[in-house]
Amino acid sequence: MKFPRVKKCPFCGGNATLFRNASSQRWSTSYYVRVRCEVCDSQGKTFRCDNDPADGNWETYECYQAICAWNMRAKEEEETNPNQS
């Protein structure tokens, strides 16, 4: 799967990168990825991962989804879904 480049922040124009965090429960840890702006801290949609991407594998489907969600812009969404109001 070819990963798209992460677009600049639509709010401030700053650089944005993939970001991950973990949530630990008593018996397990869940990992989450999203794109976050390095300047204004705007964040995209969060996706749950089964494995920790910080272990060296950022090329997962969840990371791909996070980048695609961040890169989607309102005008592009209207063009792809012209029948939605």
Secondary structure, 3 states (H helix, E strand, C coil): CCCCCCCCCCCCCCCEEEEEEEEECCCCEEEEEEEEECCCCCECCCEEECCCHHHCCCCCHHHHHHHHHHHCCHHHHHHHCCCCC
